[in-house]
């Protein structure tokens, strides 16, 4: 049900600030008193994210906890249930905000009325300290006001770091008291890849993190490079599988897991050659959950393309022994097929890959037959210049659209790697260039800047993967929240390819 509200502006007085003013002072930027009485529409059948205007980060339940009293904070948006909420009418234009992951409500602790009172989750009840109004401020942002205290939901100290607490504070017009409440699903939706979305941009800009993941050697693995990442967010943890190269030039895979990106550097690495059947050459993984079989799949090159399955992707030792997709070499296979990617629609599953030869290839099977039945290989996309369609392809369904996006790594005129993009209405259809040039790429050195205080550490935006909106076989992405995990390296490095010192970083889309 959609409920339209028009909320009156309460009279507000501001004291003159002094040199020793309070932690929360008036932020006049974008604060227009005339905008405060605008109508706000809440869909009580929808699921929402709540994103801070100042920080660009999502409100969430700390640690994905399901316990009463767990704190509410901000963190980088990741599509998890701890960052999703449903609004329940409490009457009088107020709503309870129920977390999807915990089934508990956003609550001012102890029904306190003081500035700085802690905001937490607690079992839902009829108390006014769990009732919030939504007032349109400006530009689609809203202010959330607690019914019992008349005070605003506020990001403490105007912080932007992951884990910054959410509190209540007297309304002051600050952007740390402004939020964008965005539907994840429309009324009646089921989450994941249904509904929503922000359409498809025609150009892209990115801001890069510093190095998040570096090689980690142990007594039997002398590692110089980590690359080709695939990532899922499962049970409130990121799980990355990636390629490693050792000092002898041998390729293998590793797994690491962590709760959020600041912990990525300290995560331990599990080398996949410890898992039965995984010794020898295996690399360039892709991971997804195949709903028809209720199984996780790991795809990788061996050569040829292989797969394994598990019930728990956080336990890398549980993957089944590798199996081939093809019983024998299929017709149309290039001499050097690499970087395999699986994506499915409602009828078929497609295996895409490249060949360092200016072509992207495709094979398909019926959804009901997966992983068996892949047929002859055909050319899905080609270019006379092999550098323009080189390797590292990945294909995604665009949330809220009947359209697909393919990314392919290219080699630019300076030798630096970058990503081109193409779109199609069908996975077996024709691909149309989108952002595809060196000067205006999908992602490359010409449209990537670095976060404040982060050194420019790579000219390459090389083999990577978009963070998906859910983990299933549709490989759906949300263009409202584009993030791209990629490999880069010191521009001064050189030498044999396997010894190039690749590390992993994260691009975040700049809207």
N, C-alpha and C positions, 0 to 999 in steps of 0.2 A: 504494500500500500504506500502510495506517495502522499505526503502531508506537506502542504505549503504553509509557511509561517511568516508573519510580519511582526517583528519584535521592536518594541519602543525603546528609544535611547534613554537610559537613566541619566539624570544630571550628575556630572562628575567634576570635581574640583581638584586642581593640581597645585600643590605647594611649590614655592620657588625652590629650586635646587641650590644646595650650598656646596662648597668645596669638599665636604665630607658627607656627600649625599648617600642615599640608600643604594643597595646593590642593584635595584631595579628602578631606572629612571625613565622619564618620558622619551620615547623615540618617535619624533614627529614625522619621520619619512613615511609617506604613504598613508598617513592617518587623517582621514577625511570624515569629520563628524557627520556630514551629510550622507555618507554611505552606510551608516550604521543601522539604518532602519530597513535595509533591503530584505526581500523575501528569500528564505532559504528552504529548499526542498529536500526532505529526507525520505528515502525509500526504506521502509522497515522490513522489506523482504530481501534487501540487498546486503552484500558484504562490502566493507570499505577498508581502505588504508587511510591513516591520518598522518600527513607529512608536514613537518615544520617548515614554514616559509623561510626562516633565517638559515636553518641548518641544511635543508633539503633531505632530512633524514626522517625515518618512520618512527612513530610512537609504537612501542612494543612492551610486552611483559618480559621483564629481565629473566634471561636464561630459559625462556619458554616454560617457566614454572606453572604448575597447576595448583599451588598452595595459596591459601588465604594469606594476605600480607605481602606477597611478592611485589617488588617495586615496579613502577612504570617509568620507562626511560626512552631515549632516542637511540637509534642505531641505523646503519646503512640499510636501505630497503633490500629485502631478499626474497619476498614472496611467501614467507613462512606464515603458518597459522598464528604464531604469537604476535604478528604484525597486522592481523585482520580482525575486524570488529563488526558486530551487528548492532543496529540502533533499535531500541524498544521504547515505544511511547509510554511515558509516565504521566501524561496529562498536562494540561496547561502550557503546552509548548516545550516541554522538557522530555529528555530521553535518557534511559540507561544505556551505557555503552558496554556491550558484552563481548569479551574476547573469544574468538573462535577456538583457539587452542586450549584454553582452560575452562571455558564456560563460566567465567567469573566476570564481575563488573568493575569498571573503573570507579574508584572510591577515594574520597578525601579521608585520610586516616583519622579515626576518632571523631569524625564530624567537626574537626577543628575549623575555626573561622579566621585564624591568624595568617598573615603573609608567611610564605615559606612552608606551609603545612605539606606534609608528604602525600603524594598521590600513589596509590597502590591498587592492586586488585583484591576483591573480596567477594564472598558468596553474595549473589544478587538478592536484594530485598527492596523494601519500599522506602527506605531512608532517603531524605533529600540530599545527603552527601554523595549519593550515586545518581543524581539527576542533573543533567546538563542541557543548557540551551545553546543553539547554534546561531550566531549573528554574523551576517555578511559584512565584512570590513571593506575590502576593495579587491578588484582583480580576481575574484573567485575565491579569495581567502576568507576564512571564518574565524571568529573568536568563540571559544567554548567557556561558558560561565556556569559555575556550580550554584545550584538553587539555594542551598542552605546558607552560603556565605556571600554570594554575589561577587565572588572573585574568579579570576580567569585561570584557565589552564596555561602553564608557563614553563618554558625550558629554563632550568636553573642557571643563573648567571650568564644567560645568553650563550651558553656553551654550544659547541658544534661537534664535540668529540663523541664517539660511540660510548654509550653507558652514562651520558649526562642525564641526571634525574629530571623527571617532570614533577612540578609542584603546583600549588595555587598561589596567586599573587594578585594584588589589586590591579585592575585594568589600567594600563598605561600607554596603549597604542604601539608597544614594541613589536617588532616582527617575530620575536621569540614567543609572542602570545597569539600568533596568527598561524593557521593551519589550512592545508588543502585536504578536504575530505573527498576521496576519490573512490568510485565504485570499482571493486574487483570483479564482482558479478552483478548482473541485473537481478531484479526480483525473481525468485524461483531458481536462480543459478546454483551450480554445484561446486564452484571453485575451479582451480586449475586453469584450463585454457578457454573457458567459456566467457563470452561477452567482453565488455570493456575495451581497452586499447586506446591509443592516441593516434591512430592512422599511421601513415608512412611518410616520414620526412623525405624531401628531395635532396637535402644536403645534411652533413653531419659535422659536429664539433665534439671534441673529447678533452677531458682532463685526466692525466695519468697519475697514478700513485708512484711511489718509489718502488724499489725491488721488494716484493712480498715473499717470494720463495726462492731460495738458493740451493745449490747441490749440497748434499750431506753425505760424506763418506763414512764407511765403517771398516771393520777389520778385513772384510772380503769385497768391498765395493769402493774403488777409488774413483769418485764421480767428479766430472768436470762440467757437466751441463745438465740442465733440466728443461724440458721443452714439451711441445705438443699437448697442452693440458686439456682434460675434459673434467667438468665439475657438475655436481648435483648438490642440492641442499636437502638433506634427509634427516629426520628426527632431530631437528634444530642444530645440525652440524653440517658444515661444508665437507664434502668428500671429493678430493682431487686424485685422479689417476693421470700420470704423465710419463713421458719418455725420459730416460736417462742415457748418458753416454759416459763411458769410463775412459781412462787414460790410454787403453789399448784400442779405442775406437769401436768398442762393442756396444750395441744398443739393447736396452731392457726397459722395464717399466717399474714405477714406484707408486705407492699410495700414501697420502697424508690426510689428516682429518683435524678440524678445529671448529670452534664455535663462531668466530668472527675473524675478519681479515687481520686485525692487529695481532692475533695469535698465530698466524700462518707461519711466520719465520721460526717459531719455537716448536712447531709440530714435528713429531718424530716421523721418519720415513721407513716404510715397510717395502723391501725390494721383492718384486713379484717372482723372481726366480726361486724364492723360498716356497712358493705354492706348487704343489705337485703338477707336473706337466708344463710349467712355465719357463723352464730353463731354455737358454738359447735366445735367438733373435726374435723379439716381439716388441712392438712400439706403436705409436700414434693411436692411442685408445679413444673410444667414444663409449659413454655409459648412458643407459636409459632404462626405464621401467616399462615392460611390455604388458599392458593391462589385460589383453585376452588370455594370457597364461599366468598372470600374477607373478612374474619373474623379472629379475633384473638381468640385463644383458651388458656384457663388455665386448666391444668390437675392436679389433686391432689387426695390424698387418704382421705377417709372419715370414715371408711372403708365401702363400696367398692370403686372402682375407679369412680371418678366423673369428670365433666367438666363444664365450663361456657364459655360464649363468650362475646366479646365486639368489638366496632369499634375503641376504643382508649385505648391501654394498659397503658397509662400514667394517666388514670383516674380510679383508682381502685374501686371507688364507682359505676361504670357503668357496672360491670360484671353481667351477667344474673344469675338467681337463679340456684343453682347446679342441675345437672341432672346425673343419673346413666348411665354408658356405658352398663351394663348388666341388663336386666329386671329381671333375677333371676340368682342364682349362676351357672356358667357354669361348664360343666364336666371338670375335671382335675384341678380345682382351689385348691391351697394349703390352709392349715389352717390359714396361716398368710401372705397373699399377701401384699407387700409394695413397695413403690417407683416406681410409674408407669411412663412410658416413651412412647411417640408416635413418630413414624417416618414413612414416606411414600415414596414409589418409584412411578414409573409412572403408576402402576396398582393397588397397594394395600396399605393399612395402617396397621401398626403393633403396638400392645400394648405389650411392654416388661415390666417385673417386676421381683422381687426376692421374697424370702420367708424366709430368715434367715435359710435356710435348705440345702445349697450347690447346689441350682438350680436356673437357670434363666428361666423364663417362657415366652410364646408368645401366643398371640391370634391375629387374623387378620380379616380384612374386605376389601371389594373392595373400591378403592378410591372414586368411585361415590356414595357409600353408607355412607361414614363417616359422623357423628360419630356412626351411627347405624350398625347393622349387624355383630358385633364381634362374632366369633364362639367359639368352644371348645378351652380349654387351653392345650398347649403341652409344653414339656420340650425342651428348645433350647440349654441348656448347663448345665452340672452337674459335681459335684466333690464329692467324698466320704467323704471329710472333709468339714463340713459346713462352717468353718472359711475361706476357700479358695474362696468361692462364697457366700458372706454374704448378702450384700444389696447395695443400692445406685447405681444401674446400669444406664448407659446412652449409646445410640447408635448413630453413626454419619456416614454420607456419606463423603468420603475423596475427596476433591476437585481435579479434574483432573484425577481421577482414577475410575474404576468400582470396587470399594471395599468399605467395611464398617468396622468401628472400634467400638467395644464395650468395655466399661470400667465397672469394677465391684469392689466395695469396699471389701477388705478382712481384716482379723485380723491377724497380724503378731505374731511371737513367743514371743515378749515382751508384747503383748496386744495392741500395737499401730496399728492404722488403716493405710492401704495403698491401692493403686489402681493397679489392674492387668488389662491387655488388651488382646483382641482377635480380629481377623479379619475374614471376610467372603466375598465371592464374591456375595452373595445374602442375603437378609434379612431373607429368609426362609431356608438358607443353613446351612452348618456345620461351626462351629467357630474354628479357629486355634489359639493356644497361640502365643502371640507376646512378649511383655515385661511383664512377669507374675510371677516373683519370688520376695521373700522378699529382696534379695540382688541386684537384677536387675529389679525393678518394672517399671510400667508406671510412677507412682509418689509415693514417700514415703520418709521417713527420710534418706534412703540410696542414694538418687539421688537429694536431694534438698539442696541448700545452700541459704544463706540470703544476700540480698543487703547490700552494705557497710553501716555501722552504724545501721543496723537493728538487734535487738536481736533475738536469736533463741527462738521463743515463742510457738512452738508446735511440739510434736513428731508425731501427727496424721496428715495425709492427708486424710480427711474424706469427706463424702458426698458433692460432688461438680459437676461442669458442665464446659465443654469447651466453650469458647466464639466462637460463630458460625460466619461463613462467610455469612451473611444474616440471615433472621429471619424465613424462610419458613419451611414447613412441611418436607423438605428433610434433615434438621438438618446437613447441610454441614459445614465442618471445613476446614480451610486452614492450612496445615502443615508448610507453610512458616512463620506463625505467631501464634504459639501455646500459648494460655493463658488459665489458669484453675482457676476458682473461687471456693474456697474450704472452708470447715470449719476445724478449728483447736482449740486447747485449751492448757492451761497451763499444762505441764506434771505433775506438783505437785498436780493437782486437782483430786478429786475422789468423790465417793458417788453414789447416785441413778442416773440413766442415764439421766432423765429429768432435773436434777439439774447441770449437767456438764456444765461448763461455755464456751460453744462454741462461737467463733467469726469467722468472715470471712476475708480471705486473698486471694491474687492473686499470682499464679505461672506464670512465663513467661519462655517459652522454651529457652534453651541455645543451640545454634547451633554450 
